[in-house]
Amino acid sequence: MDETGLYYSASPRYTIAHADSQSIAGQKIGKSCITVAVLANGDGSDRDAYYIKDDFQGDVANKIATYLPTYQKHIKSLKDDGYTVIGYIRKSPETETMETRHRLLHSMSSRLQERSLVDMVFASSCCRASDAIEERDLDNKSAEKLDVAGDTQEMLTFISGKTKVCLVILDYAGLSTDCADLRKFLGNYQQIKKIVVDMLPYTNEVNMYDCSQLLQDPDKLKVFDCRKRPTKEAIGLV
């Protein structure tokens, strides 16, 4: 996605005047602006372009200005409390080229580092959301070609050597949609104390979970059993 702005009421920055004429009085530049977002898929296919309804613009702008700094402050407080904050990303098997796949994973990694201030990112370049977490990347070393700390197996090894880990993911399906397997994973790696789900592109929010509560009440894991994106109406888009 890219965006540009048009200051349609701004006066010209330069004027034409004779060298002997008196200086021209200045005036304030009009600030009225139209912002245009341009979207396209990495493989060149079409993509719907949505815009935010007027009724939601103020709320979205306020959350952009205040929510992210508050969230990042919380992440920093976790680090001060001894947490290691790591990110995890994955891509499902699809038909795009390996170059496109790596570019998309790199973009996802950047989002985790910029928004969630993660210490490092681990990636599975080819797995489904329903695949068993502990069985991912057993024979796959494609993460070596990515600018990440390692694949899923290397993440498991890393977690085993820590005491307090906060795992950050992009959307629930970014980790797993198999609630039973996720419960098994959290039970085997109780060093993971918290899971953070970055939903900022969809709901302008970040959801945080205490893993001990997820293990004690399996019903709370049902939120991960999802593959449907939020409806456009639910987030104020048309």
C-alpha positions, -999 to +999 in steps of 0.1 A: +000+000+000+011+035-007-005+069-001-003+105-012-019+137-003-034+166-024-035+200-008-062+212-032-067+247-017-030+256-013-018+287-032+012+285-055+046+285-037+061+308-063+049+339-081+061+359-112+071+395-104+093+421-120+127+427-103+118+464-096+083+457-082+075+458-045+075+425-026+043+406-026+026+401+008+027+366+021-003+345+030-010+312+049-010+281+029-043+262+028-041+230+048-072+213+034-060+179+021-074+148+004-054+116+013-055+088-013-044+053-005-034+030-033-035-008-028-024-037-049-016-074-043+021-084-045+013-108-074-004-081-094-040-093-090-069-070-082-078-059-047-108-040-034-100-005-021-120+004+010-124+038+026-133+048+061-168+062+067-169+098+079-186+086+112-155+065+120-127+088+109-124+106+142-123+074+162-097+058+139-075+090+139-076+091+177-066+055+181-038+059+157-025+088+177-029+074+212-033+036+210+000+026+195+022+047+219+003+032+249+007-003+236+044+002+230+048+016+265+033-016+278+057-037+257+086-018+271+073-023+307+072-061+300+108-060+289+117-040+321+100-068+340+123-094+325+102-106+295+118-116+262+094-103+235+096-124+203+075-123+171+063-152+150+051-151+114+040-177+089+028-181+053+004-207+040+013-228+009+002-208-021+011-202-057+031-171-055+068-171-064+094-176-036+106-140-042+070-127-035+067-150-005+099-138+011+090-102+004+056-106+022+073-123+051+098-096+053+070-070+054+053-089+082+086-091+102+090-053+098+055-047+112+063-067+143+095-049+149+081-014+142+047-018+161+054-044+188+092-037+193+099-074+193+135-084+201+136-109+173+113-126+148+109-163+139+092-175+107+076-205+091+077-198+054+053-226+044+028-240+068-009-240+073-026-224+104-040-258+113-006-276+112+008-288+145+031-260+158+058-283+172+060-302+139+065-272+116+097-268+097+112-302+107+126-305+072+125-269+060+154-246+062+140-218+040+141-194+070+179-192+064+171-170+034+149-147+054+161-118+076+148-135+107+162-152+138+151-187+126+123-211+118+097-227+141+121-254+154+147-228+163+120-207+180+111-237+202+147-242+211+151-205+219+119-205+241+132-235+260+162-215+273+141-186+286+119-181+317+095-154+306+085-150+270+059-128+254+049-141+220+036-116+195+016-126+163-002-109+135-039-120+137-050-152+154-044-174+124-008-161+124-001-187+151-027-215+149-064-222+143-062-256+160-072-249+196-063-284+209-028-282+194-023-246+207-032-258+242-007-286+239+019-262+227+014-238+256+014-267+280+048-279+267+063-244+266+051-228+297+079-203+294+054-184+272+036-164+297+017-140+274+005-139+238-001-107+220-023-106+189-018-076+167-052-068+151-043-031+144-050-033+106-085-047+112-098-034+145-073-008+156-066-029+187-041-053+202-054-083+222-033-096+251-037-130+268-023-145+299-013-181+290-020-195+324-056-184+320-058-199+285-046-233+299-070-232+328-100-223+307-098-240+272-129-221+261-108-190+260-087-206+232-117-207+209-110-172+197-081-187+178-104-210+159-110-185+131-103-180+095-129-154+087-117-118+084-137-092+103-166-079+083-162-045+067-193-032+086-178-043+119-147-021+114-165+008+097-154+001+061-175-001+030 
